[in-house]
Amino acid sequence: MFLDQITKIQCERLFLPLSNPPGHVPTSLLLVIGATPADASGVGFALEMGHVTNRGITLGLLENGPPLLPVTGFYAATALGLAAGLWALRHAAFSPIQRIGGLLLVTGVVANLLDRLRIGHVVDWLIVSWQVPGWRVELPAFNFADAYLTAGLLLVTVGVIGRRRARTIGDRPAADTTA
């Protein structure tokens, strides 16, 4: 959570004076491998750093909805994320993967909640894109808290599926080998 908050504060210090409109305004190119985004005929990967004001939920979802929807959606997603993370931590007695996932979920939710309470929106600052000839993909802007949320949800899911699968295998009757 500390890393997430420090990077967001540094992003605000570096980029807010440079960008006028809120929203998706990458102001600095951090890393490019291969073709630049302007060269649509090449193959490349870019990691951009900029300041993106996210008034919606994770990855900018619901951001362009009616005025009350992004705020309501954010707090509903926050409550759901906290509940899922705390549930995963409480029921992770035999699954370290689930415990780590629950911890990441809670950390990501709280980190984005701190932004919302501190400045009224979440600061996203990483923009990842890649391209092959004729095809360009740009992921929604995100931050470390969003990465924690995504990884946490994946690990909790893997932990729950693994635990259920182990329980199902353990419930099967032993094979009769006396014949």
N, C-alpha and C positions, 0 to 999 in steps of 0.2 A: 504494500500500500504506500509505503514511504517513497519508493522509486516512482510509482505512478504520479503521486502528488508533486514531487520535485520536477519531473519532466513536464508536467502540465504548467506549473508556475514558470519554468524556464521558457517554455513555448510562448506563454503570454508576454513575458518580458522581451523576447526576441522578435516576435512577429506582430503583435498587436499594433505597434507604431507604424508598421509597414503596410497593413491591410486596412482599407476603409470599410468595405461592406462585410457584414458577418456572413458566415456560410463557408462554402468550399473555396478557399483561396490559398492554395499552396504558394508559398513565397520563396522557397529555396529547394533546390534539387540536391539531395544528399548523396545518392549513389545511383549510377547508371551502369549496367553491364550490357554490352551489345549496342543495338540501335537506340537512338534517342526517341522519345515519344513523337517528335515531329516527323521522323522518318518512318512512314507507314509501311515501307517495303522491306524492312529488316526485322530481325529477331532481337528482342531485348527484354530487360528487366529493369524496373526503376523503383527506388524507394525514396519517396519525397517526404519532406518534413515541412509542415506549415501549420497554420492555426485555423481550425474548423470549429465553428460554434454549433453544437448539437443540442437542440432544444427537444429532441425526441427521446427515444430509448436507444438501446445498444445498436450500433452501426447506423444510426440516423433513422431508424424505423419510426413511423408515425409523425415525423417532423413536420410534414406539410399538411397535416390534418386540421380540422377545425380547432380554434384556439385552446379549448379545454382538453382535447384529446391527447396531445403530447404530454401534458403535465399529469393527467390522470393515468395515462399509460405508463409513464415513468414510475410513479409511485406504486402502481399495481405490479409492475415488473420487479421493482425493488422488494416489495413484500413477498412476492413469489420466489424471487432469487434467495432472499434471506431464509425463508421457510425451507426451501429445497436444500440449501447449504447446511443449515442447522440439522435438518433431518438426516442428511448424509453423514454428518459428524456423529450424531447420536447413534446411528445404526451401522457404524463401520467397525464393529468390534473385530471382525475377522478379515477386513479388507483394507489394507493400507492405501490401495489405489482410490477407494471410495473416500477415505479420510482426507487424502491430499486434495481430491476433487472438491469435497465439501469446503475445505479451507480456502481453496482458490475461489470458489463461488462467493463465499462470504466476503473475502477480501475485495474482489471485483465490485460487488454490489456496494459495499461501504465506501470504497474509493470514489465511485461515480456519485454516490449520494453526497459525499463531502463537497464535491464540485457544485452540485445543484444547490446545496445549502449556502455555500460560500459566495457564488457568483450568479446563480439563477439558471445556469446551463452547464453542460459537460463540455470540456475542451478535448477535442480529438486532434491528433497531430501527425499521425502516420498515414501515408497514402501509398499503397503498393499497387504496381501495375506491371503487366507484361504484355508482350505482343509477338505474334508470328505474322508473316505476310497476310494482309487483309483482315486481321483479327486482333483487336486490342481489348484487354480486360483491365478495368480499374476497380479495385475493391473499394467499398465505402471507407471513409476515413475512420480510424480507430485509435485507441490509446492502450496503455498497458492493462488498465482495468478491464477493457473489453477482451483482451487476450486472456486474462485470468478467468473471466466469465466463460469464454468459449472452451478453454482447456478444462476448467472445473466441471462444466456440464458434460463434456466428453468422458472425463475420468469417472464421474459419478455413474454415468450410464454404463460404462464398461464394468465398473465394480458391481452394480446391481445385476447386470446380465450374468456376469461371472458367478456371483453368489447364487443366483437362481439356478443356473446351469449345474453348479456343484451340488446344490440341494436336490435337484431332479435326478442326477446320476446316483447320488447317495440313497435315494428312495427306491431305486430299482431292486427287485429281488436278485439275490446272487444266482449265478448260473449253476445248474445241476451238473456236476462233473462226476457223479458216481456211476454212470452208465458205461 
